[in-house]
Amino acid sequence: MKRLLAATILILIGLSLTPAQSDPWQRALPPFKFDFARDHSSHPDYKIEWWYYTGNLQTADGRRFGYQLTFFRVGIDFQPANPSRWAVRDLYTAHFAVSDLDRDNFRHAERMNRAGVGWAGADEKSYRVWNEDWEARHDPEGHHLLRASDATMAIELDLAPGKAPVIQGENGVSQKGDAPGNASHYYSLTRMPTRGTIIIDGQPIEVTGESWMDHEFGTSFLEPGQIGWDWLSIQLEDGTDLMLYQFRRADGKTDPHSNGMLVGTRGETSRLTSDQFTLTPLEFWDSPTSRARYPITWKIEIPGRGVVMTARAAIRDQELQTNESTRVTYWEGAITLEGSHRGRGYLEMTGYAGAAMGAFNN
């Protein structure tokens, strides 16, 4: 089932199908009221869904790590005519990466499976999503337990919930384009106390720190003309959290559907519209393998909040090339923040290598 080009093309198409093409899949429309813990689980009536974890961790003596673990579900056939368990209703992919920041080393791995006989899946009633032996699930106390391993790296992490879930967007909908339903239902857990073990080249390393979790589900997202996005999750030293993303357009302008969310120390939220912040690239890194040019240093300004910060990649090369799963090349890695506020976070950049993300709509 792995390495099937047709399947990976379907995944890419699924990232941006228009509502008219996507029936009978359910669309992300307002109003939507989240219910936890139900909405941690899978939503198979929607075509596209992902559970996304990143974190900045360290050892007792200060050695720093970043990690990413993401699980994707993409609907292929809403109701297969073949009742066999081998029929492909959904495809499941997963990406896993560890950044060894003080040793300037980045490793990543990927998987793609159908459900088959338990190869991959996502529960609907309780929170568990898995791809072979990689998994994210709840324990009885509501902690998120993460497990993933590859030839030279592994994680076993326990994430406490931390602040209450933050609902992104308005009326339960994060709008990504002009058309109704080109959106997602999207929430974040912005500061999750984390402890556990990272294993590098067979060596177990005890770590603690903080993680960020995003869960999104919908059926259509990007539109033609949207070439990619720049997304930041930020945990500041004063206890404030910040999410910002901008869609880049082919005409060079920032898409008006770009937005953000400021989360206070007690979980209070304030939404930021595209005219309330700016992201300005300052320094670039050229990938020697994909030839993409990524902005790895950004100036962040939120004038109404007195925020002027510089976000810098903790190490330059944190690029993932996912030729055996989604076939999307993107940069995803740990960052540091300094300026009016200090902190740590994660940066994701898409659409700098290969076709524009919105092009799969055509």
C-alpha positions as a Python dict, from the first residue, in 0.01 Angstrom:
ca = {
    (1, 'M'): (0, 0, 0),
    (2, 'K'): (295, 229, 59),
    (3, 'R'): (463, 424, -222),
    (4, 'L'): (149, 425, -438),
    (5, 'L'): (174, 743, -643),
    (6, 'A'): (-198, 752, -714),
    (7, 'A'): (-275, 744, -344),
    (8, 'T'): (-39, 1026, -263),
    (9, 'I'): (-188, 1236, -541),
    (10, 'L'): (-530, 1178, -386),
    (11, 'I'): (-396, 1303, -55),
    (12, 'L'): (-270, 1621, -217),
    (13, 'I'): (-597, 1677, -399),
    (14, 'G'): (-779, 1623, -72),
    (15, 'L'): (-597, 1918, 80),
    (16, 'S'): (-792, 2166, -131),
    (17, 'L'): (-1104, 2019, -290),
    (18, 'T'): (-1382, 2270, -344),
    (19, 'P'): (-1714, 2214, -165),
    (20, 'A'): (-1891, 2126, -490),
    (21, 'Q'): (-1643, 1844, -553),
    (22, 'S'): (-1639, 1709, -201),
    (23, 'D'): (-1992, 1569, -154),
    (24, 'P'): (-2092, 1361, 37),
    (25, 'W'): (-1826, 1478, 283),
    (26, 'Q'): (-1940, 1720, 551),
    (27, 'R'): (-1814, 2078, 531),
    (28, 'A'): (-1689, 2299, 813),
    (29, 'L'): (-1970, 2552, 849),
    (30, 'P'): (-2077, 2780, 1134),
    (31, 'P'): (-2199, 2757, 1394),
    (32, 'F'): (-2009, 2466, 1545),
    (33, 'K'): (-1990, 2396, 1916),
    (34, 'F'): (-1697, 2187, 2035),
    (35, 'D'): (-1749, 1916, 2292),
    (36, 'F'): (-1448, 1782, 2480),
    (37, 'A'): (-1342, 1511, 2503),
    (38, 'R'): (-1557, 1400, 2205),
    (39, 'D'): (-1382, 1629, 1959),
    (40, 'H'): (-1035, 1500, 2039),
    (41, 'S'): (-1149, 1185, 1856),
    (42, 'S'): (-1194, 1122, 1485),
    (43, 'H'): (-1457, 1288, 1263),
    (44, 'P'): (-1493, 1049, 968),
    (45, 'D'): (-1773, 1250, 803),
    (46, 'Y'): (-1511, 1511, 711),
    (47, 'K'): (-1260, 1439, 436),
    (48, 'I'): (-944, 1577, 596),
    (49, 'E'): (-828, 1559, 957),
    (50, 'W'): (-499, 1593, 1143),
    (51, 'W'): (-364, 1577, 1495),
    (52, 'Y'): (-44, 1775, 1529),
    (53, 'Y'): (206, 1792, 1815),
    (54, 'T'): (524, 1998, 1848),
    (55, 'G'): (735, 2077, 2149),
    (56, 'N'): (1053, 2225, 2289),
    (57, 'L'): (1215, 1998, 2547),
    (58, 'Q'): (1538, 1989, 2744),
    (59, 'T'): (1741, 1766, 2975),
    (60, 'A'): (1822, 1848, 3336),
    (61, 'D'): (2161, 1981, 3225),
    (62, 'G'): (2013, 2197, 2949),
    (63, 'R'): (2051, 1996, 2626),
    (64, 'R'): (1771, 2113, 2395),
    (65, 'F'): (1543, 1921, 2160),
    (66, 'G'): (1246, 1994, 1940),
    (67, 'Y'): (999, 1734, 1815),
    (68, 'Q'): (706, 1701, 1578),
    (69, 'L'): (455, 1416, 1557),
    (70, 'T'): (160, 1453, 1319),
    (71, 'F'): (-114, 1208, 1220),
    (72, 'F'): (-326, 1265, 908),
    (73, 'R'): (-649, 1101, 794),
    (74, 'V'): (-768, 1167, 437),
    (75, 'G'): (-1100, 1031, 311),
    (76, 'I'): (-1080, 851, -23),
    (77, 'D'): (-1422, 684, -62),
    (78, 'F'): (-1700, 795, 174),
    (79, 'Q'): (-1886, 462, 151),
    (80, 'P'): (-1691, 191, -34),
    (81, 'A'): (-1907, -52, -228),
    (82, 'N'): (-1677, -335, -126),
    (83, 'P'): (-1754, -429, 237),
    (84, 'S'): (-1411, -585, 285),
    (85, 'R'): (-1190, -446, 560),
    (86, 'W'): (-927, -407, 286),
    (87, 'A'): (-1139, -149, 104),
    (88, 'V'): (-977, 194, 121),
    (89, 'R'): (-1216, 440, 282),
    (90, 'D'): (-938, 652, 437),
    (91, 'L'): (-563, 677, 406),
    (92, 'Y'): (-355, 745, 715),
    (93, 'T'): (-17, 915, 704),
    (94, 'A'): (216, 1030, 981),
    (95, 'H'): (525, 1248, 1008),
    (96, 'F'): (779, 1233, 1291),
    (97, 'A'): (1084, 1453, 1347),
    (98, 'V'): (1338, 1527, 1618),
    (99, 'S'): (1565, 1833, 1621),
    (100, 'D'): (1879, 1787, 1832),
    (101, 'L'): (1932, 2159, 1868),
    (102, 'D'): (2267, 2176, 2044),
    (103, 'R'): (2420, 1927, 1800),
    (104, 'D'): (2265, 2086, 1488),
    (105, 'N'): (2105, 1760, 1382),
    (106, 'F'): (1759, 1703, 1230),
    (107, 'R'): (1599, 1363, 1167),
    (108, 'H'): (1258, 1279, 1026),
    (109, 'A'): (1050, 979, 924),
    (110, 'E'): (710, 915, 766),
    (111, 'R'): (446, 647, 724),
    (112, 'M'): (142, 581, 506),
    (113, 'N'): (-115, 303, 556),
    (114, 'R'): (-476, 211, 508),
    (115, 'A'): (-670, 71, 802),
    (116, 'G'): (-642, -289, 681),
    (117, 'V'): (-618, -522, 978),
    (118, 'G'): (-536, -253, 1230),
    (119, 'W'): (-238, -106, 1045),
    (120, 'A'): (-361, 248, 1109),
    (121, 'G'): (-671, 425, 1229),
    (122, 'A'): (-842, 685, 1444),
    (123, 'D'): (-1106, 602, 1703),
    (124, 'E'): (-1437, 786, 1693),
    (125, 'K'): (-1544, 747, 2057),
    (126, 'S'): (-1220, 766, 2252),
    (127, 'Y'): (-901, 947, 2164),
    (128, 'R'): (-654, 721, 1994),
    (129, 'V'): (-493, 769, 1655),
    (130, 'W'): (-216, 539, 1529),
    (131, 'N'): (-6, 438, 1233),
    (132, 'E'): (154, 99, 1298),
    (133, 'D'): (331, 144, 1633),
    (134, 'W'): (322, 524, 1628),
    (135, 'E'): (32, 655, 1834),
    (136, 'A'): (-126, 939, 2028),
    (137, 'R'): (-390, 856, 2288),
    (138, 'H'): (-549, 962, 2613),
    (139, 'D'): (-479, 794, 2943),
    (140, 'P'): (-750, 775, 3216),
    (141, 'E'): (-643, 1117, 3352),
    (142, 'G'): (-679, 1284, 3012),
    (143, 'H'): (-305, 1313, 2949),
    (144, 'H'): (-187, 1275, 2590),
    (145, 'L'): (58, 986, 2549),
    (146, 'L'): (280, 997, 2240),
    (147, 'R'): (492, 717, 2105),
    (148, 'A'): (693, 697, 1783),
    (149, 'S'): (1019, 538, 1673),
    (150, 'D'): (1243, 505, 1371),
    (151, 'A'): (1586, 353, 1315),
    (152, 'T'): (1782, 625, 1499),
    (153, 'M'): (1523, 812, 1708),
    (154, 'A'): (1219, 758, 1926),
    (155, 'I'): (994, 943, 2169),
    (156, 'E'): (779, 834, 2461),
    (157, 'L'): (612, 1142, 2603),
    (158, 'D'): (340, 1229, 2855),
    (159, 'L'): (164, 1561, 2789),
    (160, 'A'): (-64, 1712, 3055),
    (161, 'P'): (-356, 1911, 2910),
    (162, 'G'): (-238, 2246, 3048),
    (163, 'K'): (-462, 2538, 2953),
    (164, 'A'): (-818, 2478, 2831),
    (165, 'P'): (-864, 2416, 2457),
    (166, 'V'): (-853, 2732, 2245),
    (167, 'I'): (-1110, 2748, 1966),
    (168, 'Q'): (-955, 2907, 1657),
    (169, 'G'): (-1156, 3129, 1424),
    (170, 'E'): (-1515, 3243, 1480),
    (171, 'N'): (-1828, 3047, 1565),
    (172, 'G'): (-1625, 2726, 1571),
    (173, 'V'): (-1491, 2776, 1218),
    (174, 'S'): (-1145, 2878, 1096),
    (175, 'Q'): (-1213, 3019, 750),
    (176, 'K'): (-935, 2955, 497),
    (177, 'G'): (-1093, 3091, 176),
    (178, 'D'): (-1384, 3293, 42),
    (179, 'A'): (-1617, 3003, -38),
    (180, 'P'): (-1841, 2873, 241),
    (181, 'G'): (-1694, 2549, 374),
    (182, 'N'): (-1337, 2628, 264),
    (183, 'A'): (-1257, 2611, 633),
    (184, 'S'): (-1183, 2382, 923),
    (185, 'H'): (-1299, 2321, 1276),
    (186, 'Y'): (-976, 2395, 1461),
    (187, 'Y'): (-869, 2401, 1823),
    (188, 'S'): (-536, 2415, 2003),
    (189, 'L'): (-388, 2307, 2333),
    (190, 'T'): (-125, 2578, 2354),
    (191, 'R'): (90, 2492, 2656),
    (192, 'M'): (107, 2128, 2759),
    (193, 'P'): (357, 2040, 3036),
    (194, 'T'): (560, 1752, 2892),
    (195, 'R'): (789, 1486, 3033),
    (196, 'G'): (930, 1162, 2903),
    (197, 'T'): (1211, 1015, 2698),
    (198, 'I'): (1379, 1089, 2367),
    (199, 'I'): (1599, 810, 2232),
    (200, 'I'): (1883, 911, 1999),
    (201, 'D'): (2099, 637, 1843),
    (202, 'G'): (1986, 396, 2113),
    (203, 'Q'): (2057, 635, 2402),
    (204, 'P'): (1753, 719, 2621),
    (205, 'I'): (1746, 1084, 2730),
    (206, 'E'): (1505, 1211, 2996),
    (207, 'V'): (1343, 1541, 2902),
    (208, 'T'): (1086, 1792, 3021),
    (209, 'G'): (935, 2098, 2857),
    (210, 'E'): (620, 2220, 2687),
    (211, 'S'): (424, 2104, 2384),
    (212, 'W'): (157, 2247, 2156),
    (213, 'M'): (-126, 2042, 2002),
    (214, 'D'): (-351, 2134, 1707),
    (215, 'H'): (-645, 1932, 1582),
    (216, 'E'): (-825, 2031, 1261),
    (217, 'F'): (-1096, 1868, 1053),
    (218, 'G'): (-1282, 1980, 745),
    (219, 'T'): (-1332, 1894, 380),
    (220, 'S'): (-1195, 2181, 169),
    (221, 'F'): (-928, 2432, 260),
    (222, 'L'): (-719, 2630, 13),
    (223, 'E'): (-827, 2805, -304),
    (224, 'P'): (-647, 2883, -633),
    (225, 'G'): (-407, 3169, -584),
    (226, 'Q'): (-307, 3062, -232),
    (227, 'I'): (45, 2926, -277),
    (228, 'G'): (128, 2830, 82),
    (229, 'W'): (139, 2942, 442),
    (230, 'D'): (369, 3048, 723),
    (231, 'W'): (246, 2933, 1065),
    (232, 'L'): (393, 2997, 1409),
    (233, 'S'): (308, 2856, 1752),
    (234, 'I'): (478, 3055, 2028),
    (235, 'Q'): (508, 3005, 2404),
    (236, 'L'): (643, 3318, 2573),
    (237, 'E'): (833, 3329, 2900),
    (238, 'D'): (560, 3543, 3061),
    (239, 'G'): (310, 3256, 3020),
    (240, 'T'): (137, 3402, 2714),
    (241, 'D'): (88, 3190, 2402),
    (242, 'L'): (52, 3311, 2045),
    (243, 'M'): (-54, 3148, 1719),
    (244, 'L'): (-6, 3337, 1391),
    (245, 'Y'): (-45, 3224, 1032),
    (246, 'Q'): (-45, 3395, 698),
    (247, 'F'): (-147, 3260, 359),
    (248, 'R'): (79, 3378, 79),
    (249, 'R'): (-88, 3459, -251),
    (250, 'A'): (48, 3430, -604),
    (251, 'D'): (6, 3807, -651),
    (252, 'G'): (252, 3869, -366),
    (253, 'K'): (-11, 3985, -121),
    (254, 'T'): (-100, 3837, 217),
    (255, 'D'): (-439, 3670, 207),
    (256, 'P'): (-704, 3843, 424),
    (257, 'H'): (-796, 3506, 577),
    (258, 'S'): (-464, 3508, 763),
    (259, 'N'): (-517, 3543, 1136),
    (260, 'G'): (-393, 3462, 1483),
    (261, 'M'): (-482, 3409, 1846),
    (262, 'L'): (-334, 3550, 2165),
    (263, 'V'): (-380, 3329, 2474),
    (264, 'G'): (-329, 3477, 2819),
    (265, 'T'): (-180, 3310, 3124),
    (266, 'R'): (-524, 3197, 3246),
    (267, 'G'): (-638, 3084, 2901),
    (268, 'E'): (-824, 3402, 2804),
    (269, 'T'): (-820, 3454, 2426),
    (270, 'S'): (-807, 3743, 2182),
    (271, 'R'): (-835, 3685, 1807),
    (272, 'L'): (-604, 3873, 1571),
    (273, 'T'): (-715, 3960, 1218),
    (274, 'S'): (-475, 3990, 924),
    (275, 'D'): (-451, 4370, 957),
    (276, 'Q'): (-344, 4352, 1322),
    (277, 'F'): (-6, 4182, 1273),
    (278, 'T'): (277, 4160, 1023),
    (279, 'L'): (533, 3887, 952),
    (280, 'T'): (842, 4014, 771),
    (281, 'P'): (1118, 3775, 653),
    (282, 'L'): (1470, 3883, 751),
    (283, 'E'): (1704, 3590, 675),
    (284, 'F'): (1683, 3294, 437),
    (285, 'W'): (1817, 2940, 410),
    (286, 'D'): (1859, 2759, 78),
    (287, 'S'): (1790, 2386, 92),
    (288, 'P'): (2067, 2193, -85),
    (289, 'T'): (1827, 1908, -167),
    (290, 'S'): (1493, 2066, -264),
    (291, 'R'): (1643, 2401, -378),
    (292, 'A'): (1368, 2579, -184),
    (293, 'R'): (1451, 2913, -19),
    (294, 'Y'): (1294, 2942, 324),
    (295, 'P'): (1274, 3251, 546),
    (296, 'I'): (1418, 3121, 873),
    (297, 'T'): (1422, 3453, 1060),
    (298, 'W'): (1106, 3662, 1090),
    (299, 'K'): (1016, 3997, 1240),
    (300, 'I'): (681, 3973, 1421),
    (301, 'E'): (489, 4293, 1491),
    (302, 'I'): (155, 4332, 1668),
    (303, 'P'): (132, 4712, 1706),
    (304, 'G'): (-184, 4713, 1914),
    (305, 'R'): (-17, 4488, 2172),
    (306, 'G'): (329, 4645, 2179),
    (307, 'V'): (483, 4328, 2038),
    (308, 'V'): (801, 4347, 1828),
    (309, 'M'): (989, 4016, 1825),
    (310, 'T'): (1237, 3830, 1613),
    (311, 'A'): (1175, 3459, 1555),
    (312, 'R'): (1485, 3259, 1459),
    (313, 'A'): (1524, 2898, 1355),
    (314, 'A'): (1702, 2711, 1633),
    (315, 'I'): (1887, 2523, 1356),
    (316, 'R'): (1870, 2606, 988),
    (317, 'D'): (1791, 2272, 826),
    (318, 'Q'): (1457, 2143, 955),
    (319, 'E'): (1310, 2053, 615),
    (320, 'L'): (1092, 1745, 561),
    (321, 'Q'): (1065, 1578, 222),
    (322, 'T'): (777, 1332, 244),
    (323, 'N'): (811, 1136, -79),
    (324, 'E'): (662, 818, 72),
    (325, 'S'): (346, 977, 215),
    (326, 'T'): (204, 1320, 130),
    (327, 'R'): (471, 1416, -127),
    (328, 'V'): (482, 1767, 18),
    (329, 'T'): (817, 1925, 98),
    (330, 'Y'): (799, 2173, 383),
    (331, 'W'): (1002, 2330, 664),
    (332, 'E'): (890, 2258, 1020),
    (333, 'G'): (1112, 2329, 1315),
    (334, 'A'): (1195, 2477, 1652),
    (335, 'I'): (1241, 2853, 1685),
    (336, 'T'): (1351, 3099, 1953),
    (337, 'L'): (1192, 3441, 2017),
    (338, 'E'): (1356, 3758, 2142),
    (339, 'G'): (1274, 4130, 2149),
    (340, 'S'): (983, 4283, 2340),
    (341, 'H'): (907, 3927, 2457),
    (342, 'R'): (1116, 3611, 2478),
    (343, 'G'): (1014, 3252, 2428),
    (344, 'R'): (1022, 2938, 2217),
    (345, 'G'): (798, 2789, 1955),
    (346, 'Y'): (760, 2615, 1621),
    (347, 'L'): (747, 2743, 1263),
    (348, 'E'): (589, 2569, 964),
    (349, 'M'): (635, 2691, 606),
    (350, 'T'): (472, 2536, 298),
    (351, 'G'): (459, 2622, -70),
    (352, 'Y'): (829, 2708, -106),
    (353, 'A'): (911, 2383, -289),
    (354, 'G'): (713, 2219, -568),
    (355, 'A'): (369, 2325, -683),
    (356, 'A'): (170, 2590, -500),
    (357, 'M'): (-56, 2435, -237),
    (358, 'G'): (-366, 2590, -395),
    (359, 'A'): (-274, 2447, -736),
    (360, 'F'): (-408, 2104, -636),
    (361, 'N'): (-753, 2264, -656),
    (362, 'N'): (-739, 2265, -1036),
}
